[in-house]
């Protein structure tokens, strides 16, 4: 594992030391996963490092740049375009419609998109899974880009699934 990846894994492990035991659906695969190529791992790392660099950026409805702020889908669109060269849909409806859902038996991997229905059944919020049961997102008005736990009751109740957009 490259040094930056090892440092990130160590940082996440230390930060999650006081967290509750994660549920299986949110566990990251082991670092020795034989199905990941070095190029794929680098793509995941690039996305995660770029996303982490945006923590603290203000929320702005319709926002899609670090200069003006982000809404949840604008953050995802920006990060994947800049870090991985992928053009993802700009709306939560578009992200939800992606035909890239991981096999339900497979745990989430860092870089997967996580989808939520905050007010009803329709997906209206999204974030980037970063590992260890945590995700990075741009919360609603007044908030800033931050990392939250998927294990919190609020997120558990509104969780609607995930999409894998990186190999």
Secondary structure as the mmCIF struct_conf table of DSSP 4:
data_model
#
loop_
_struct_conf.conf_type_id
_struct_conf.id
_struct_conf.beg_label_comp_id
_struct_conf.beg_label_asym_id
_struct_conf.beg_label_seq_id
_struct_conf.end_label_comp_id
_struct_conf.end_label_asym_id
_struct_conf.end_label_seq_id
HELX_RH_AL_P HELX_RH_AL_P1 UNK A 3 UNK A 15
TURN_TY1_P TURN_TY1_P1 UNK A 16 UNK A 18
BEND BEND1 UNK A 19 UNK A 19
HELX_LH_PP_P HELX_LH_PP_P1 UNK A 20 UNK A 23
HELX_RH_3T_P HELX_RH_3T_P1 UNK A 24 UNK A 26
HELX_LH_PP_P HELX_LH_PP_P2 UNK A 27 UNK A 30
TURN_TY1_P TURN_TY1_P2 UNK A 31 UNK A 32
TURN_TY1_P TURN_TY1_P3 UNK A 34 UNK A 35
HELX_RH_AL_P HELX_RH_AL_P2 UNK A 38 UNK A 52
TURN_TY1_P TURN_TY1_P4 UNK A 53 UNK A 56
HELX_LH_PP_P HELX_LH_PP_P3 UNK A 57 UNK A 57
STRN STRN1 UNK A 58 UNK A 59
TURN_TY1_P TURN_TY1_P5 UNK A 61 UNK A 62
STRN STRN2 UNK A 64 UNK A 65
TURN_TY1_P TURN_TY1_P6 UNK A 66 UNK A 68
STRN STRN3 UNK A 69 UNK A 70
HELX_RH_AL_P HELX_RH_AL_P3 UNK A 72 UNK A 84
BEND BEND2 UNK A 90 UNK A 91
HELX_RH_AL_P HELX_RH_AL_P4 UNK A 92 UNK A 97
BEND BEND3 UNK A 99 UNK A 99
HELX_LH_PP_P HELX_LH_PP_P4 UNK A 101 UNK A 103
TURN_TY1_P TURN_TY1_P7 UNK A 104 UNK A 105
BEND BEND4 UNK A 106 UNK A 106
HELX_LH_PP_P HELX_LH_PP_P5 UNK A 107 UNK A 108
TURN_TY1_P TURN_TY1_P8 UNK A 110 UNK A 111
STRN STRN4 UNK A 113 UNK A 116
BEND BEND5 UNK A 118 UNK A 122
STRN STRN5 UNK A 125 UNK A 131
TURN_TY1_P TURN_TY1_P9 UNK A 132 UNK A 133
STRN STRN6 UNK A 134 UNK A 138
BEND BEND6 UNK A 140 UNK A 140
TURN_TY1_P TURN_TY1_P10 UNK A 141 UNK A 142
STRN STRN7 UNK A 144 UNK A 144
STRN STRN8 UNK A 145 UNK A 149
TURN_TY1_P TURN_TY1_P11 UNK A 150 UNK A 151
BEND BEND7 UNK A 152 UNK A 152
HELX_RH_AL_P HELX_RH_AL_P5 UNK A 153 UNK A 158
STRN STRN9 UNK A 159 UNK A 163
#
